[in-house]
Amino acid sequence: MSTNILYPYTLEKKGDMIKLEIMPKRTHNPLNILYIVVMILSSISIVGCTSSLFLIDFFTSKDYLALISVIIGSLLFLVLAFYLLKWERKGNEIFILHSNKLENIVTIKPFKTEKHIFNFEKLEIGYQSGEDFYSEEEAILLGVELDLDKVVGNYPIQFYMDDGLQVVDSERRIPVEVIRKIKEEYLLNHNNLMDQQQAENQPTR
């Protein structure tokens, strides 16, 4: 049975690097057009009124006060429309997993990008159930399935590092099959790396 995909995603592997990129939903809010029109009109009003302040020198004090009030009002409308505009403002959520390092990148369009790097010695990959528990017994009481192979649906992926010293969850939910695939690929890379290190450490005859 195929899982309904809530958020578009891409999964890519290069060498020992695994990259998961989760995109936002493509929603079409009819109010977005209104916000864009408000932003355009406010920008035109600000430019026009500001130019008038510097180019025309026969304004009275009341005229100056009216122009400044219009500029301030237009700025407020511009800022308000910008923050209400949700069209592709929230960008992609990216996880780049190496053998002992996790890079988490979140883009918030159009100006901001957050990047965090987590180094670890031990990593467990699972899903975020939405419940808080601190033992297997508590998980059972809450009805949380701990066996990833038995879980179905869409959940945030969870990177549980160094026995809980660092925990990173995705904001968006992806099919649990993708989480299992990432876990399998990481364990395969980890085992290959361990075998390679053991072979290098063996004494030569």
Secondary structure, DSSP 8 states (H G I E B T S, - for coil): -----SS-EEEEEETTEEEEEE-------THHHHHHHHHHHHHHHHHHHHHHHHH-----HHHHHHHHHHHHHHHHHHHHHHHH--TT-EEEEEEEE-SSEEEEEEEETTTEEEEEEEE-S-EEEEE--S---SSHHHHHHHT----GGG--SEE-EEEEEGGGTEEEE-SS-EEHHHHHHHHHHHHHHHHHHHHHHHHHHS---
